[in-house]
Amino acid sequence: MTDPADPNAPPDQSESPGRTNRITPRTPAENAQLALLLEVAGTPKPGNVDREHEYSDLRFEHFLAGTIGAREGLAMAAAGEPVGEAFERAARGMATQRGGNTHFGALLLLTPLVQAAAAEDLTPGGTAAVVASTTVADASDFYRTFEHVDVAVAEPPDGWGDLDVRRGEAAIPALHERDLTLQDVMESSAERDGVAREWVARFERSFRLADRLATLKGPIGDRTSRAYLEALAAEPDTFVAINHNAETAREVTDRAAAVLSGEVDPGGVEQFADELIEREINPGTTADITAGGLFVALERGLEI
Amino acid sequence: MTDPADPNAPPDQSESPGRTNRITPRTPAENAQLALLLEVAGTPKPGNVDREHEYSDLRFEHFLAGTIGAREGLAMAAAGEPVGEAFERAARGMATQRGGNTHFGALLLLTPLVQAAAAEDLTPGGTAAVVASTTVADASDFYRTFEHVDVAVAEPPDGWGDLDVRRGEAAIPALHERDLTLQDVMESSAERDGVAREWVARFERSFRLADRLATLKGPIGDRTSRAYLEALAAEPDTFVAINHNAETAREVTDRAAAVLSGEVDPGGVEQFADELIEREINPGTTADITAGGLFVALERGLEI
């Protein structure tokens, strides 16, 4: 307890902790890359590629190359370049490997987070300010990204047929006509896509995951695995819902909760991981949010 | 067979293949980082940290953070900054994690290789030119690095007591007095240190390993493991000789050769890996050369 009137008390950080707690030896772009590497290294992360699990056509090394390829775009975000342009560059660089889409969702989270960190306001409010500052040009660059990367996406909402992201550049005139910013685009997808939901909900799951990483004990790979499982148990993964269906997403969430509650034996998490890989069920959104949380934790001084 | 007089024949590249075969989507600094990541991911690499093996105080994540930390120094090398200064910066950044020395030797190989690649002459001759261009200032920066990183090194050769690298900055006046460049320093250590030997032998083992990576088939992690084992079987590891003794280094080389020849059963390589970790025998120089070879292969267009 400190006396609120004590002139020697540390300044009240509750208003904007992001402004004062940047205590990392790395730049924001470097922490973003390290977050991507720690995410893929954390094992087990049932259904996702990690140190001990991979798919025959989507392997660990594709994630390493994807992380290196994303560097320039992440550095653009840190330098205050427009979010859409930085994201497009990061995703295009990420795709310079043979595995295909390794980090689309993670980069879509990291680009605004890096920009908020570089502005020394890595807080829910700071990310909301970045999101609110996006323009129609940012939305256009986001659509342009789909020319370079093959990504599984949800069906567009009613009335958005002309703005289906799978149309890529062809949809850009409609963005201009309807004067839609990247924030507007994310709002339209928030119901079906957990990454878009982070954009419009002040990145609350990423910040919560960062808090968990700071609280948990042990090597970072174990903490990453645990925080991922908790996030998976808390909310059905929208990438699973898109690629399979809502029932499968719910089943995976229930299984994650059962593993955490100890209803299954200690080896249960390994069996769960093997089974999801076998069924090609990949909770990619939860992995993306894990990368977002790792980035926030690293910016706040998590030591490796 | 092409007619040597055929005007449509491709130009003769035998003189300087490095000048014409830079066909990678990544910058030299990015390829250097990716080489470090692919090196640590390749498994098994008996005695070294990899995807499936680590020491309790030197873990996989330390190598990820070390790679990210090395970025700025590697970019300096690519920009043509002095080799000594670039290396010192890379090694200091590498050390911003809790595992200690993860990449000292690998960065000492990569710094001149990156500089040669950026000059579009990644050939034995191109690396020799970089080495020959080093100055007393480069040697001083090399000695300064020992202020930041705790590295196991060989005893200095006779007459070099005042130039023991463990003296760090204190040895710099002696470098000036004796007018010694970084090339001179490497020549003095070449007999006992396999990384220094690469410097004075035109990086021949790194180039040979790159050739093997291009010839071998299968996922890059398996090729890396195989190329590492072949390099280990070809020459006793000087890092093992320094930390243990020459007999142990010879024993490890003989064991690697036996594993390759099939004298031991197919599971023998895993048993070999487990045993070296158990005995804390770490063929670090062979891992460094593996990273050098991966870099050359990536620059030449090895696809991931």
Interface residues (C-beta under 8 A of the other chain):
Chain A: P25 R26 E30 Q33 L34 L37 L38 A41 R51 E52 R59 F60 E61 H62 L64 A65 T67 I68 G69 R71 G93 T96 Q97 R98 P219 I220 G221 E303 I304
Chain B: P25 R26 E30 Q33 L34 L37 L38 A41 R51 E52 R59 F60 E61 H62 L64 A65 T67 I68 G69 R71 G93 T96 Q97 R98 P219 I220 G221 E303 I304
